[in-house]
Amino acid sequence: MGRGFGFIVVVLTMAFGLVYYMTATQAVSPAHGTPKATVEITGVQQDLLAIANAERRYNALNAKYVSLDELISSGELAMPRTTRGPYSYTVDIEGDSFIAKAHAGDPPQGAPSTISIDSLMRVSHD
């Protein structure tokens, strides 16, 4: 009887651990997304924040916004590549504002195809 009871306790403990693990991974993953999508989105958002901060610094010194290539060549943005995974970065300048965009033709499951940040540091997902 002691072994049977011990076996039931082990099975119940493993079931509890599995349920806890499943709910914990769902809490950090986007809806219907994968952990890979979460990593890609986080990295892309960090890159877009770096681009936006570089644009704001450049604008403070030169009173204008510039393209992504000009930011990199001026040394204001230390970014070795203008892509991350399936996403590629662009900067659209519209008068006294800008929008930095990351677009993926084939984003990971659960990830948006376009992520952008504007001159007011508002991040949006399309």
ABEGO torsion letter per residue (X at the ends): XAAAAAAAAAAAAAAAAAAAAAAAAAAABBBGBBAAAAAAAAAAAAAAAAAAAAAAAAAAAAGBBBBAAAAAAAGABBBABABBEABBBBBBBBEABBBBBBBBABBBBGBBABBBBBAAGBBBBX
